Amino acid sequence: MSCPILCVEDDPDIGRLLTSILVQAGHQPTWVSTGEEALHRWQNASLVVLDLMLPGIDGLAVCRDIRTHDATIPIIMLTALAGTRDVVVGLEIGADDYITKPFDTDILLARIQALLRRRKAMEARTSSTLMKIKALEIDIDGYSVKFDGNMIQLTTREFALLVFFARHPGKGFSRSELLDAVWGPEFDGFDHTVNTHINRLRSKIEPDPAQPEYILTVWGTGYRFTDAPASASDENAP
């Protein structure tokens, strides 16, 4: 799967390394070294690898700006910051994944391929299977979510997490089980990644995030989706 990928990295050695790795993997990388350049080039990419520590406009500001225009383009943060809080902030504003420096080439490529496969699969589907749970409507193949008829913008990872929950109503999952199911077994990040995405999802789909109706906390275990009955339909059905 060859795709245009934007690499935003101010270190020339790492920038050249990313370019070489992606070319060898069959992709079409574009390397820029500033946030300003990234904001002018990301629209032509299928995925963005984004360094957090950039001169001028930093990576978090770039991520935030991209998400105001596009909720679905995959964004992988590349960071030398090992602190959990730095990663959480990036995930909270819309990044789908993160890699810490120094990074393992195989892991980076696996994360990229996983996100690209998921996005391509979503874009390739033409039917529109709907799941309706109370006021929430999930168009799985059409890749859209509505609440009370109003469209909600979700990132690729948020959407995948919501669909996974909706397909398993009433069943509790630990954070590690959710990481394996939604992020993939190759993901070696923090369990707190799940908490961050749950909080973001609740802020978007719950009438009152402090008193959630859809994504419920299972104390001492993790989370579960409401067991309210869902109705499914297909717009192509007779």
Secondary structure, 3 states (H helix, E strand, C coil): CCCEEEEECCCHHHHHHHHHHHHHCCCEEEEECCHHHHHHHHHHCCEEEEECCCCCCCHHHHHHHHHHHCCCCCEEEEECCCCHHHHHHHHHCCCCEEEECCCCHHHHHHHHHHHHHHHHHHHHCCCCEEEEECCEEEECCCCEEEECCEEECCCHHHHHHHHHHHCCECCEEEHHHHHHHHHCCCCCCCCHHHHHHHHHHHHHHCCCCCCCCCEEEECCCEEEECCCCCEEEECCCC
